[in-house]
Amino acid sequence: MSTGVIILLIVVAVALVAAVVARSLAARGAGGGRGLKRRFGPEYDRAVARHDGDTKAAEHELEERVKRHGSLREQPLESSARERYLVRWTAVQEQFVDSPRDAVVEADRLIAEVAGARGFPDGSRHDEQLDALSVHHAHHVHGYRRVHRAAHAPTAGSGAGPAAGTEELREALVEARALFQDLTAPARGEEEALSREKTDPRKKTEEAPATTRTDTDTDGSRGRTHAPWALNRRHVKGS
């Protein structure tokens, strides 16, 4: 076999390998985009919008979030700590009637504290905490973002810009509640233990006071706070 034929065969082989590699990378890129969109849901769309429609830049940002925070393992909450957080959230909702802004400020502080207790970066590193939460709670993290923004918005009469209205504060708090519920929900094993305790006739438990009660869904899950009358716009001062 002549040298020219050997060279030609090598060139053809290299071209075939390059074509296969290119096709594989393209397929992986498409699948990666679909996987990110499925994982991040509305957070994916927000990232694309933030990058002015540049999908590749948005996906690169989200991939970096997964690399930094994807291996994070959420720490369980002790039952006593969970109950304290639920009591505080109920107080936030009741406080909203008389002082919407103060309630939102406390909600922002409380979610940051609960997230830190679950093993996420602490509240002093808000952007990093938000990125980590978006990897593990993508479908609810925007409510926390709204609450944090509202809590740090200018106050009325400060001259630093328009203050958040009561309705805006109410909507932010309602949306943030979903993340709070996610962070305070018992793990599967805890849910089963609580269910057994509830159905065991030998276990006598007293009903919690009205201000500390939590809803129990039809499937037996715990950790759901009431959607209180306090967040009904008809009862909120200034609405």
Helices and strands as residue ranges (DSSP letters): H 3-40, H 42-50, H 55-69, H 79-95, H 100-117, G 123-125, H 126-136, H 141-151, H 166-184, H 188-199, G 210-212, G 229-231
